[in-house]
Amino acid sequence: MNAEMAEKENNKPEEVKEEIKEEGKASETPNDAAGESTNKTETDNKVEPSSTAVSNLRLLENIEVKLTVEVGNTEIKIKDLLRLNEGSVIELDRLAGDALDILANGTKIAKGEVVMVGEKFGIRFTEVATPEELMQNL
């Protein structure tokens, strides 16, 4: 192990270090009665989420995301914008009753409809974007 890898290993949280050690032990199997061990072949390994990946996802769980619901939009000239006052109405590009766009940090993740939750508005998800659609929106 070179010095750089040793430094990276020392900077990892204790939980992750223990999981890595256990994963290393699990990948070794006895080869013969003498107790020699070898690494498992690729065909022996099954695709399972590693505990390190799960640990990394847990780190992301507490990150806050700004969720926005977009009713619609339109483009107007600045002169028309300057003429707006109380009671002005601007026509949007969406029909009444159409599903609304739900955005997470500005990226469209779903569509939904407005509902009442007590005395407040809420949004019911009606369509959720697939991972492929999310990648196209980036």
N, C-alpha and C positions, 0 to 999 in steps of 0.2 A: 504494500500500500504506500503510495507516495505521500508527501507532506500535505499537498492540497486536498487529497481525499480524506486524510486524517483530520484536517481542520474542519472540513464540511461535516464529518461524522460527529465531531465534538460540538458543533453548533446546533445539532438536531435536539428537539425535546426528548426527555428521558423516555416517554411513552413510545415514540417512534423508534428509538434505539432498541428498546426491548422487542418491539414487533419485528424489526429487521433481524435481530438475533434469532428469534423463534422461527422466522421464515427460513433462515439459513439452515437451522437444525432439521426442520421438516423436509428439506430437499435432499438430505443425505439418507441413504439406505444402506444396510449391511450388504456387502458384496459376497462374502463367504463366511464360513464358520470362524475364520481367524479374526473377524471383526473389521476387516478393511471396509471402507465406505467410499462410494462414488456418488456423483450427482445424478439425479434422475434424468432420463432422456426427455426430449421435448414431447414425445408421444405420451409419456406418463403424466405430464402436467396438464391439469384441466384449467379452462378459462374461468376463473372466479375473481370477483373483486378483491384486490389485496387490501389488507387492513391498513396499509399506508394510504391508499387512495381514499378509503373511508375516513381516515383521520384527517386527510386534507380537506375533504368535503365538510367535515365538522367545523373546520376553521372558517369556511365560507358562510356557514349558517347565520352568523351574527352580523354580516355586512348588510347595511341598510340600502334599500333600493327605492327610488322614487317612482311610484306607480301613478300614471296619469290616464285619464279617460278622455278621449277626444270625440267631441260631438260632431265636429265637421270643420271645414275650413273654406276659405275663399281668398281671392286676390282682389285688392282694390287699389286705386290710385291714391297717392298721398293727399291730393286735393279733396277727394271724397272722404278720406279718413279725418281730415281737419274739419269737415262740415258736420260730423257726427255729434249728437247731443242726446240728452235723456229722451227716451222714447223712440230713438232711431232703431231701425230694423235692418239687419244685413242678412241676405239670403246665403245659406251655406250649400256646400256641394253634396249633402246627404239628404235622402228622403226621410220623412217622418216614419218612424217604425223600423228603420234600418238598424242593424247591429252597430254598436259603437266600438271604436278601436281602443284597446287597452295597451298602454306602452309602459315598459320598464326601462327607466333611464333613457327614454327616447326611442327605444326599439320596440316595434309592434310585436307583442307576444300572444295576443288573443283578441277575440271579439266578445262583446257581451251586451246585456240590456240593463237598463236602470230599474232598480227595485227600491222599495221603502224598507228601512231597517229602523223601526221605532219612528222617531221624528227626523231621521237623517236619510240621505240618499245612500244607496249601495249599488254594487254592480254584480250581476250574475254572469259568470263565464258561460258562453254558449259554444264557442269554438276556441281551441287552444292550438297554437302553431306547433308543427312538428319540428324536431331538431334541424331537419333539412331546410325548412322554411326560415327558421331563425338564422341559419348560416347565410342564406341568400340576402337577408335584410341587413347584414353587417357591412 
